[in-house]
């Protein structure tokens, strides 16, 4: 009887001091396991006299059950302690910033195109398209640059190797020098009224801080019956465009007579700026400061010869056109100093000057 009591006391001490599940399992094996102390005692029952077995049996069974209960209780307690420890250790610091996930940026040229689509879309212009590889006729001749005209030299570009002259005409292919060629393609396939804008890559053999061999232009064209689209409309349209685009309501706009073979009269358009220290500030110069001007586009009333070349009767129709460089607009609006960086595909540059989807322009939020 006291042996059983002693063994139980001993085992319960072992159970209590087992401070992890592994140690507790060792106690279980040493007591209730096949060769354990309690199992060994149980085996002695078989050799006992029936009388003795009657008294010892219940005592030994009780011991076995008590030990099993002690072990189970300790096991539950150890598991709880383990859980509490993990909960303590593994708490999440929700004040920590999430890991940055790579996010794409929208290139300033794409952003500028979207802004212009938004502005001109609101004025009712549709988008026209044309190929980067042009023939001489669409790029020059139809635009009233006769073969050999010196104005062609201002647009020195890349010619493709084949120089097939058809009927003595200039038929060699080239990378278009301007998007004005799209005017021709559009007028050949559409009847007035024509009200289009066109965006695209253009090419000239230039390379410095403000010139790259490939750059982007926007071309705008509006043709309707004589009297419906005049030089006054051209001025109004351009003023609205630049003031909306640069978000400066009183941005000074100046028209300067200029020559382009495909317009008559032709005008270059300047916008006003002034110097703010070394920086260029677009807008009206404050009192006492010099008003400076920079050229941003070429424009004019479409030349009658150009309309004729596209089978549009110049005695019935007239209209305006203008063309501008997109990099130039983006550089001025977003303060980008070097044109060449637009095409270096440096993701750090894009991270700095690029736009997120939430910057997308639309006519509801403005530009
Ligand atoms: N194509 C001209 C250039 O690249 C720009 C231009 C001037 C376009 C006058 C026009 C225009 O539509 O009317 O320099």
Boltz pocket constraint, residues with backbone or C-beta under 6 A from the ligand:
constraints:
  - pocket:
      binder: B
      contacts: [[A, 177], [A, 178], [A, 179], [A, 180], [A, 219], [A, 220], [A, 260], [A, 262], [A, 263], [A, 267], [A, 297], [A, 298], [A, 299], [A, 300], [A, 301], [A, 321], [A, 322], [A, 323], [A, 324]]
      max_distance: 6.0
